[in-house]
Amino acid sequence: MGDIAIRADNLSKQYRIGMQKARYQTFRDALMTAARAPLHWFKGEAAQERNKIWALKDISFEIKHGEAVGIIGRNGAGKSTLLKILSRITKPTRGRADIFGRVGSLLEVGTGFHPELTGRDNIYLNGAILGMRRNEIDRKFDEIVAFSEIEKFLDTPVKYYSSGMYVRLAFAVAAHLEPEILLVDEVLAVGDAQFQKKCLGKMGDVAQGGRTVLFVSHNMQAVRSLCSDAFLLNGGKLVSKGDVQSIIREYMASQSLSKGEVVWEPETAPGNSEARLISIRVLSDENEVQESCPSDQDILIEMSFASEKINKALCVGFDLITADGSIVFRSYQTDLPFEEWLIINLGINRWRCIIPAGLLNAGEYFVCPRLSIHKLYWIVKQDMSVKFNVVLGHGVSPFWNSIKDANSHPGVIAPILKWVSAPGSTPSKE
C-alpha cells in the first residue's frame, strides 16, 4: 500500500449524448406526457440506451510512487476522461480510484484560473487550490514567474492573456508547487517549440525527483523521452500496459489506416467553421495516388481543405512520423518566407507539399494533419490519417546482395548527398 500512488478498480464512465435540455412544462403538458408514457416507454428506453456511450469501461491498474507513465491512444479513446476522474473533476459512473498523495493537474489551458484576477493573484489562488500554504508559494514564486516568462504581464488580468501565455503560467504553477502526483494532458502543444522542450525537461526533473507523472500525449517522442511505462487505451478500455517502447510499437501497429489516400465525409470532416479538412493524398509525379513510393522520386502530400472565412494566420501542415512514432519533421506553409505564402481562398483549397527525392529512408510513414491559427490554438490536431511506404530506389550497391537487410540504410532519412574530391588528394605515382 505504501508504495502505491494511484489505484483504479473497474473504473468506468458513461455519458449521455445528443440530449437536449427539456423546456419548462405547463400543468397541461405534464398531464399529456403522463397519458402518453405507457405508449412510448419501450421506444424511450431503447432511445436512451442508444444515446449512452462508455468513455471508460472497467479499467484497473496500479501506479507506484516515482513512476512516469504515458497514456496513449487515438482521439476518443478515453485518455482525458481518465485524467479528469483522477483529478476529481468528474465522478466515475462505477468503480473507484484511490490516490495517495497531493495531486497537481494541468488538463486544459488555464484550469482553475479566475479570468478577472491577475497572473500574480492566480498563482496564489491556484497554489491554495493545490493545498499549498502561502509561505510555500512565496518560496517558489520567483521560480514560477521566471519559468513562465510572462513577468511583464504578471499584474494583468489573465482574461487578456493569449492561449500561449495561459499555458506558460498554468504549467509553471502546476510543476513548481511540488505536487506528489502530476497529471498532464496534451496542453503543451499550444506553446512554441522552445517552451515545449522546457516543459518536458521540467517534467523529467519532476519524475526523476521521485514524484509520479501521468502524461497524455500524441507525441510519441515526448512520451518515449519522459516515460518508462505506458498504457494503451482504445474505445474506453485498457488494451495494454508495459514498457513504453513496446506499447508505442503496439499502438502504431494497430492503426488500420488508408494507404495513400483518405477522404472525409462533410459531417465527419475534422475542423470547424474556420477550416475543415476534405482529403489527404500521397501522389506521384503523375498525380496518381500511390501507396509505395520510390525514394529516388519526389513524393507529393496533397491536403484539401474548405475555408468559410479568410484568416491570414491559418497554418496548414502535417507531421510525418515513422512506424515507431518518431517525428521525422513538421511542415507548414508558413515555414516559407511571408511573400511565398499560399493564398487562402474561400471555398476549397488544394495545396501540395513536395518531399524531395532522396530524402526518406525505406520504411512505413504516417501523415498527421495539422490546422491551427498561428501560435494561438489548434483547429485540427489529427492522429495518423494516412500511411505510405518508401522503397529504396537509389544507392543500392550490388555488393549488398548477400546482406540480409539490403533495402535500407541505417537512420530515419537516407539523403543523396554530393561527394567531391577534396583539395590535397594526390594519385599514387606508380
C-alpha positions in Angstrom: 0.0 0.0 0.0 2.8 2.4 0.9 4.5 2.5 -2.5 1.2 2.8 -4.5 0.4 6.3 -5.8 -2.7 5.6 -7.8 -5.0 2.5 -7.8 -8.0 2.2 -10.1 -10.5 -0.7 -9.7 -13.1 -1.3 -12.6 -13.1 2.4 -13.3 -16.0 3.3 -15.8 -17.6 6.5 -17.0 -20.8 6.7 -19.0 -22.1 9.8 -20.9 -25.4 10.5 -22.4 -25.0 12.2 -25.8 -27.4 14.1 -28.1 -29.8 15.0 -25.3 -31.4 18.5 -25.3 -32.4 20.3 -22.2 -36.1 19.9 -21.7 -38.2 23.1 -21.7 -40.4 24.0 -18.8 -43.8 22.3 -18.8 -47.2 23.6 -18.0 -49.7 21.5 -16.0 -51.5 20.6 -19.2 -48.2 19.4 -20.7 -47.5 17.3 -17.6 -50.9 15.6 -17.9 -50.4 14.9 -21.6 -46.9 13.4 -21.0 -48.2 11.1 -18.3 -51.0 9.9 -20.6 -48.6 9.1 -23.4 -46.0 7.5 -21.1 -47.1 3.9 -21.4 -47.2 4.0 -25.2 -43.7 5.4 -25.5 -42.0 3.6 -22.7 -40.3 0.9 -24.8 -39.4 3.3 -27.5 -38.0 5.7 -25.0 -35.9 3.1 -23.2 -34.3 2.0 -26.5 -33.5 5.6 -27.5 -31.9 6.3 -24.1 -29.7 3.2 -24.5 -28.6 4.3 -28.0 -27.7 7.8 -26.6 -25.3 6.4 -24.0 -21.6 5.8 -24.5 -18.9 4.4 -22.3 -16.0 6.8 -22.3 -14.2 4.4 -19.9 -15.1 0.7 -19.3 -13.8 -1.4 -16.4 -10.2 0.0 -16.2 -8.0 -1.3 -13.4 -4.3 -0.6 -12.8 -1.8 0.4 -10.1 0.9 3.1 -10.4 3.7 3.3 -7.9 5.3 6.4 -6.5 8.0 7.8 -8.7 6.8 6.2 -11.9 6.3 8.2 -15.1 3.5 6.7 -17.2 2.4 7.7 -20.6 -1.2 7.3 -21.7 -1.6 6.9 -25.4 -4.4 6.1 -27.8 -6.5 7.6 -30.6 -8.8 10.6 -30.1 -11.9 9.4 -28.2 -10.0 6.5 -26.5 -10.8 7.9 -23.0 -7.4 9.4 -22.1 -8.7 12.8 -21.0 -11.7 11.3 -19.2 -9.3 9.1 -17.1 -7.3 12.1 -16.0 -10.4 14.1 -15.2 -11.6 11.3 -12.9 -8.2 11.1 -11.2 -8.2 14.8 -10.8 -11.7 14.6 -9.1 -13.1 16.9 -11.8 -15.8 14.3 -12.7 -17.1 11.2 -10.9 -16.9 7.7 -12.3 -20.2 6.0 -13.1 -18.9 3.0 -11.3 -15.6 1.7 -9.9 -13.2 3.8 -7.8 -9.9 5.5 -8.0 -7.7 5.8 -4.9 -4.9 8.4 -4.9 -2.2 8.6 -2.2 -0.6 12.0 -2.4 -1.2 15.6 -3.3 -2.3 16.0 -7.0 -1.4 18.8 -9.4 -3.2 18.7 -12.7 -2.8 20.5 -16.0 -5.7 19.2 -18.1 -6.9 22.3 -20.0 -5.5 25.7 -20.7 -5.9 27.8 -17.6 -7.7 25.2 -15.5 -8.5 26.7 -12.1 -7.6 30.3 -13.2 -10.0 33.2 -12.5 -10.2 35.4 -15.6 -10.7 38.6 -13.6 -7.7 38.1 -11.4 -4.1 39.0 -12.4 -1.4 36.4 -13.1 0.1 37.2 -9.7 -3.2 36.6 -7.9 -3.9 33.4 -9.8 -0.5 31.9 -8.8 -1.6 32.2 -5.1 -5.2 31.1 -5.9 -4.0 28.0 -7.8 -1.5 27.2 -5.1 -4.2 27.4 -2.5 -6.4 25.1 -4.5 -3.5 22.6 -4.6 -3.3 22.8 -0.8 -0.1 24.9 -0.5 0.5 27.3 2.3 1.2 30.9 1.5 4.8 30.7 2.7 5.4 27.7 0.3 4.0 29.7 -2.6 6.2 32.7 -1.6 9.3 30.5 -1.6 8.5 29.2 -5.2 7.0 32.5 -6.6 10.2 33.8 -8.3 10.9 30.4 -9.9 7.3 30.2 -11.2 7.5 33.7 -12.8 10.9 33.1 -14.3 9.8 29.8 -15.8 6.6 31.2 -17.3 8.4 34.1 -18.9 5.4 36.5 -18.5 6.9 38.8 -15.9 5.9 41.8 -18.0 2.2 40.8 -17.8 2.1 39.5 -14.2 -0.2 42.2 -13.0 -2.6 42.0 -16.0 -5.9 40.1 -15.6 -5.5 36.7 -17.2 -8.6 37.2 -19.4 -6.4 39.3 -21.6 -3.7 36.5 -21.9 -3.2 34.6 -25.1 -3.6 30.8 -25.1 0.2 30.5 -25.1 0.6 32.8 -22.0 -2.2 30.8 -20.2 -0.2 27.6 -20.8 3.1 29.1 -19.7 1.7 30.3 -16.4 -0.6 27.3 -15.8 2.2 24.8 -16.3 4.7 26.8 -14.3 2.3 26.8 -11.3 1.5 23.1 -11.6 5.1 22.0 -12.0 6.7 24.2 -9.3 4.3 23.8 -6.4 5.7 20.3 -5.7 2.7 18.0 -6.1 3.4 14.4 -5.3 1.4 13.4 -8.4 1.4 15.4 -11.6 -1.3 14.8 -14.3 -0.7 16.4 -17.6 -3.0 16.3 -20.6 -1.8 17.4 -24.1 -1.9 21.1 -23.5 1.8 21.8 -24.2 1.0 21.7 -27.9 -0.2 25.3 -27.7 3.2 26.7 -26.7 6.1 27.2 -29.0 8.8 24.6 -29.6 11.3 26.1 -27.2 8.7 26.2 -24.3 7.6 22.7 -25.0 11.2 21.5 -24.7 11.5 23.4 -21.5 8.3 21.9 -20.1 9.4 18.3 -21.0 12.6 19.0 -19.2 10.8 20.2 -16.1 8.5 17.1 -16.1 11.6 14.9 -16.5 13.0 16.6 -13.4 9.7 16.0 -11.5 9.8 12.3 -12.4 13.5 11.9 -11.5 12.8 13.7 -8.2 10.7 10.7 -7.1 7.3 12.2 -7.9 4.6 10.5 -10.1 3.7 11.7 -13.6 0.8 10.7 -15.8 1.3 12.2 -19.3 -1.2 12.1 -22.1 0.2 13.0 -25.5 0.0 12.1 -29.2 3.7 13.0 -29.4 5.4 9.6 -29.2 8.8 11.1 -29.0 7.8 13.1 -25.9 6.2 10.0 -24.3 9.3 8.0 -25.0 11.7 10.5 -23.6 9.7 11.2 -20.4 8.1 7.9 -19.5 9.4 4.4 -18.7 6.0 2.7 -18.9 2.8 3.4 -20.9 -0.9 2.5 -21.0 -2.7 1.9 -24.4 -6.4 2.9 -24.4 -8.8 2.1 -27.1 -12.6 2.6 -27.1 -12.5 3.3 -23.4 -10.7 0.1 -22.5 -7.2 -0.5 -21.3 -5.8 -2.6 -24.1 -2.2 -3.0 -22.9 0.3 -1.8 -20.4 4.0 -2.3 -20.2 7.3 -0.7 -21.1 6.9 2.4 -23.2 8.8 1.1 -26.3 6.7 -2.0 -26.7 3.4 -0.1 -26.1 4.3 2.5 -28.7 5.1 -0.2 -31.2 1.8 -1.9 -30.5 -0.1 1.4 -30.9 1.5 2.2 -34.2 0.9 -1.4 -35.5 -2.7 -1.2 -34.5 -3.5 1.7 -36.8 -5.7 0.4 -39.7 -5.3 3.4 -41.9 -5.9 4.0 -45.6 -2.8 3.7 -47.7 -2.1 6.6 -49.9 -5.4 8.5 -49.6 -8.2 9.4 -47.1 -11.3 11.4 -47.9 -13.7 12.6 -45.2 -17.4 12.9 -45.4 -18.7 16.5 -44.8 -20.3 15.5 -41.5 -17.2 13.8 -40.1 -14.5 16.1 -41.5 -12.1 17.4 -38.9 -12.1 21.1 -38.3 -14.6 23.9 -37.7 -16.1 26.9 -39.5 -12.6 28.5 -40.0 -11.2 25.5 -41.9 -12.2 21.9 -42.4 -10.2 19.0 -44.0 -11.6 17.4 -47.1 -8.8 14.9 -48.1 -5.2 13.9 -47.9 -3.5 12.2 -50.7 0.0 10.8 -51.3 0.7 11.4 -55.0 3.4 10.6 -57.6 4.8 13.0 -60.2 2.0 11.8 -62.5 -0.7 12.8 -60.0 -1.6 9.3 -59.2 -2.3 8.1 -55.6 0.5 5.8 -54.5 0.9 3.5 -51.6 4.5 2.6 -52.3 6.9 5.4 -53.2 10.4 5.0 -54.7 12.8 7.0 -52.6 14.5 8.5 -55.8 11.3 10.2 -56.8 9.5 13.2 -55.4 6.6 12.4 -53.0 3.7 14.9 -53.1 1.5 15.3 -50.0 -1.8 16.9 -51.1 -4.1 18.5 -48.5 -7.5 19.7 -49.4 -9.5 21.9 -47.0 -12.5 24.1 -47.1 -12.4 27.6 -45.7 -15.5 29.6 -44.9 -13.6 32.7 -43.8 -10.3 34.2 -44.6 -7.7 34.2 -41.8 -4.2 35.0 -42.9 -2.9 33.4 -39.7 -4.2 30.0 -40.7 -1.3 27.4 -40.6 -1.8 24.3 -42.8 0.6 21.4 -42.5 1.3 18.0 -41.2 3.6 15.9 -39.1 5.4 13.0 -40.8 6.2 10.2 -38.3 7.8 6.8 -38.5 6.3 3.4 -37.6 7.8 3.7 -34.1 6.2 7.2 -33.5 9.3 9.3 -34.1 8.6 12.6 -35.8 10.7 13.0 -39.0 9.6 16.6 -39.5 6.7 19.0 -39.2 6.0 21.2 -42.2 3.7 24.3 -42.6 3.1 26.6 -45.5 4.1 29.4 -43.0 7.7 27.9 -42.9 8.2 29.8 -46.2 9.1 33.5 -46.4 6.0 35.6 -46.0 5.9 36.7 -49.6 5.8 33.0 -50.7 2.8 32.0 -48.5 -0.1 30.5 -50.5 -3.3 32.5 -50.8 -6.2 31.1 -48.8 -9.4 31.2 -50.9 -13.0 31.0 -49.7 -14.3 27.5 -50.6 -12.0 24.6 -51.5 -8.2 24.9 -51.3 -5.9 22.2 -52.6 -2.3 22.5 -51.6 0.7 20.3 -52.1 3.9 19.8 -50.2 6.8 18.3 -52.1 9.1 15.8 -50.2 12.2 15.8 -52.4 13.6 12.7 -53.9 16.4 11.0 -52.0 15.3 12.3 -48.5 13.3 9.5 -46.8 14.8 6.1 -46.0 12.9 2.9 -46.7 10.1 2.2 -44.3 6.5 3.0 -43.4 5.4 6.6 -42.7 2.3 8.2 -41.3 0.8 11.7 -42.1 -0.8 13.6 -39.2 -2.6 16.7 -40.5 -2.4 20.0 -38.6 -4.5 23.1 -38.9 -4.0 26.0 -36.5 -4.2 29.7 -36.0 -0.6 30.7 -35.8 0.7 30.1 -32.2 -2.9 30.6 -30.7 -5.0 27.4 -30.9 -5.5 24.2 -32.8 -8.3 23.7 -35.4 -7.2 20.2 -36.3 -4.6 18.1 -34.5 -5.4 14.8 -36.0 -4.0 11.4 -35.3 -2.3 9.4 -38.1 -4.7 9.7 -41.1 -2.9 8.1 -44.0 0.2 6.0 -44.4 2.6 5.1 -47.2 5.7 3.0 -47.8 9.0 4.2 -49.1 11.0 1.7 -51.1 14.7 2.4 -51.5 15.3 3.3 -55.1 18.9 4.7 -55.1 22.3 3.9 -53.8 21.6 0.1 -53.7 25.0 -1.4 -54.1 25.4 -4.7 -56.0 27.7 -5.8 -53.1 24.6 -5.8 -50.8 23.1 -8.9 -52.3 24.3 -11.1 -49.5 23.2 -8.7 -46.8 20.0 -9.6 -45.0 18.6 -6.0 -44.9 19.7 -5.0 -48.3 16.9 -2.5 -48.9 17.6 0.1 -46.2 20.4 2.3 -44.9 20.5 3.0 -41.2 18.7 6.1 -40.0 15.3 7.8 -40.5 16.4 9.6 -43.7 18.7 8.5 -46.5 19.5 11.6 -48.5 21.5 11.7 -51.7 24.4 14.0 -50.7 27.1 15.3 -53.0 30.6 13.9 -52.7 33.6 15.6 -54.1 37.3 15.1 -54.1 38.9 17.4 -51.6 42.0 19.6 -52.3 45.2 17.7 -51.4 44.2 14.4 -52.8 47.1 13.1 -54.8 47.1 10.0 -57.0 49.7 7.3 -56.3 52.8 7.6 -58.6 53.1 4.1 -59.9 
